[in-house]
Amino acid sequence: MKHMQKHMPFLIGMRTFKTALACALAVSIGYVINSPYPPFLAIGALGCMESSITTSLRSARDMIIGNLVGALLAMIFVMNFTGYFEITCFIGVIIMISVCNFLHMKPTITNLACVVFCCCLKDIPASGTIIYGLLRFRETVIGTVIALAVNMLIRPYNGAERTRKGILSAQQAMLPLLKERVLLGRIPDLRDLRKHINQLDSSINILLDERMNISLKKSQVAYLRGCQQLLWKMRDALISICSIDTTPSPSQENLARMKQIGLTSDPEEQTENILTGICRAEDTTVFNYYLDIFLDSNEYLNELIHM
């Protein structure tokens, strides 16, 4: 199973499934209420399906405000500038984006609000009634409510265990990088590590921001926050060690501590030192200072992550 997941070109996650379900339900309800344009309900559903309930509520609020502005602006333009669709579309989209940016809405919400504006601008004259824009706004609100219900009732996001495993994975990934720098005298590439930790930071921020999910306990989030801070210390210490442009020697105490966690070098692993420069006493002191911080943080994280 793991092998298949690793090599599949794409995976259908729970958020993808819930988004598709919300859209299908929204369109179905559109037919039930005899909506002349059911996709407007799907637009509302698409705008607020987020990773957490709290984020979904914020997106729903922004979606409703943005769509209302779009519908009202289209109605104003149709009443005053009939027959100038291209010009009003150009000016209206500029106004829409400016308003949404002023309200600090996400780009996806802004884009969907502009879609509603353009559709209303085109369809209001054909509908024969100026309140067409408000009817379309009503439908996007219905779609938004449906998406919120789906997100709240069907397996609300709780990424605590997944985040814990991600922290453990990042911790384990740092150990060979430390060995490469300290024992083999090479400077490892830390780009993948930085990317991994940035993704973990984003996941933890989502959990910290969650207020509505009763399945997520505050103790879980506090525990993960503590693990994250220790991981940061390991990352910062490793970056500092890799920033030293000479090859200081680790102290015997630190060598012994590295050996305890399985970090040793075989003679065949030794290669010609690619770094140059004279190692000063200050370099050795700084080198072992950060190495000690890394090993301490790794030890504390091992105790905390396996609690």
N, C-alpha and C positions, 0 to 999 in steps of 0.2 A: 504493500500500500504506500509506504513512504517512497519507494522507488518510483512508483507511478506519479505521485504528487510532485516529485522533484523534476520529472521530465515532461509533465503535461504542459502544453503551451499556455493554458490559462486554467484558472480554477473558479468555480462558481461559489462564492462565499455567501454567508447569510445576508449580508447587506445587499448584495446583488439580487438574491432571491426575494427579499422583502420589497425592494424597489420595484421589481417586475410585478409582484403580487399587488402592490398598492396601485400601480398604473392600471392593471387589469381590472381591479375592483372599481377604480374611479371611472374608467370608460364604461363598465357595465352599468354603474349607477347613472351615468350620463344617458344611456339608452332608456333606463327605467323612467327617468324624469323627462324624457322626450327632449333632451338637449339637442339643438341643431348643430352643435359642434362639440362632441364629447372629448376630443383631444385637449380642450382647455382644462378639463378635470385632470388629465394626465400631467399637464404642465404643473398644476398645483402639487400633485403627488411627487413629482421629480424634484421639486425645489427644497423639500424639507426632510428627505430621508438621509439622516446623518448617523455617525458612529455611536452617538449617545443620545439619550432622551433629552437632556438639557440643551445640547447643541441643536437637536431637531426643533425644540420649542423656539429657540432664537431664530432659526432659519424660517420657521413658519411665520413668526412675527414679521420678519423682514420681507418674506414672500408676499404676505397680505398687504403690507404697506406699499411695496414696489408695484404690485399689480393694480392696486387702487389708484396710485399716481398715474400709471400707464393708461388705465381706462379713462380716467377723468381728463388727462391731457389729450387723448385721442378725441374725446367728445368735444373739447374746446376747439381743437383744430378743425374738426369737421364742421362745426357750426360757423366758423369764421373764415376758413380757407378752403372751401370746396373746390375740387378740380386741380389742386396742386399737390398731388400725392408725393411726388419725388422730393419736392422742396420741404414739405411738412414732415416727411419721414426723416430727412437729413437733420432738420432743426430739432425735431422731437427726440431723436435718439441722443443727440448731444445733451439736451435738457435732462433726459432720463438718466444717462450715465452720470451727469454732474450731480443730480439729486441723490442717486444711490450711493455715489462716492462720499457725498457730504454726510450721509447717514451711516457710513462705514459698513455697507453691505458687501458680501462676498461677490466676486466676479460672476459666479454661476447664478446667483440670485439676480444680479444686475442684468445679465444676458436674458434670463427668462422674462423679467419684467419688460425688457425691450421687445421681446417676441410678442407679448400680450399687447403692448402699445401698437406695434406695426399691424398685427392682425385686426385689432379694433379699428385702427385708422382706415384699413382697406374695407372692412366688412360693414361698418356702421352705415355708410351711404346705401349699400346694397340691401340692408335689412329694412330700411324704411323707417326706423325708429332710433332716436338719439339715445334711448336707454339701453341699446344693445350692449354698450360698453359695460354698464353695470351688471347686465345679465352674465356677460363673460367673466366679470370679476367674481360674481357669485359662484360660478362653476369652479374657478381656480381655488376659492376658499373651501368648497366641498372637497376637492381633491387633496388640499392640504390637510384637512381634518382626517380624511381617510388614511393618509400616509402616517400621521401622528398615531392614530389608533393601531395601525399595523406595527409600527416601531415599538410601541409600548406593550402590546399584548403578545407579540410573537417573539419570544426569546430575546428580551432586551440585552443590549451589549454589556458584557462583563469580561473585560480583557485582563483580569487580574492574574490568572494562572498563565495565560499566554505571555504576559509581560514578564512574569517571574522567570519563565523559561528563556525569554529573550535576554534578560539580565545575566542569567547563568551562562548562556551561549557566548555573550560578549566577554564575560570574565574569562572563560576558557580560551577564547580566541586571542586574548592578550598575552597569555603565557608563552606561546612559541615566539611571539614578537619580542618579548623581553629576552628570551634565550638568544635570539638572533642578534640582538644589540649588545647584550652584556657578555655572552660567552663566545660568540663568533665574530664580534667586532664589525658587524654590518649594520647599516641603517635600514630598517624595514619600511615598507610602504604602509602608511597608516590610513589611507583613504577609505578602504572598506570598513575599517574599525570606526572611523568618524561617522560614516554614513549609517552604520548599524546603531550606534549610540544616539544619533540624532533621531532615528526612527523610534527608538525606545523612549526618548524624551517626549516625543509627540504623543505616544501611547499613554505615558504616565500623566501628561498634562490633561488629556481627555478624561482620565479617571479622577484626577484632582478636581476637575471642573464639574463633574457629574453630581447633581443634587437630587434628581428625581428617581433614580434607579434603586429600589429598595433591596435588590439582590446584591448590591455592592456595599460592603461594610466599610466604615471609616477606618477600622483597624487594618483592613487589607491595604488600603491606599497608603496609610502611614507607614506600614511595613515596606511597601514597594518604594516609597519615597526615601526611606533610609537606605535601602539597597542601591537605589539610583545614586545617592550622594557618595557612597563608597565607590561605586563604579566610576563616578566622575574623578575622584581622587586618584584611582588607578590610572585612568586615561591621562590626566594632567601630569602625573608623575612619569608615565611612559613617554609622553611628548617631551618633557623636560630632559629625560635621559637621552632621547634621540637627538635633541638639539645641541648636545655637547659635541663639538667637532674634533675631539681627540679621543683617545682610547684608554681611559682610566681603568684601573683594575678594581674589581669588587673586593670588599673586605672579606676576610676569612669567615666572619660571622654571617655575612650576607650570602656567601657561597654555600655555606652549610644550610641556610634557610632555603635557598633555591633547590638544593639537592633534595631536601625533605618534600618538596612539591613536585619532584620528578624532572627538574631542569638541570641536566648535565650535558656535557659535550664529549663526543668521542673523538679520538685523534684524527680519524678519517674525515670528520666534519670541519676540521680546521682548514682554513684557506688563507691565502695571502691577504694581509690586512689592507683593505681598500681605503682606509682613512689615513691621513697624514697629519703631522703636527706634533709639537712637543707637549707632553702631558705634564701640566703643572700640578703642584700639590693642591691648589684650589680646585682644579678640575676633579681630582679624586674625591675631595671632600664633598663637593656638590653632587657628584655622581652617586656616591654612596648615601647621601642624604635623601635624594629622590628614590633611590632603589629601596631604601629602608621604608619610605612612605608607601611605595607600591606594595611591598611584601606585607606590611602591617595591614593595609587596606584589604588586600587579598585574603588575609587571615580572618579579619573581622567579617568580611563579606561571606566567607565560607561558613562561618558560624551562624550568620543571620539568614542566609538564603536557604539553609537546610533545617530551619526551625519548624 
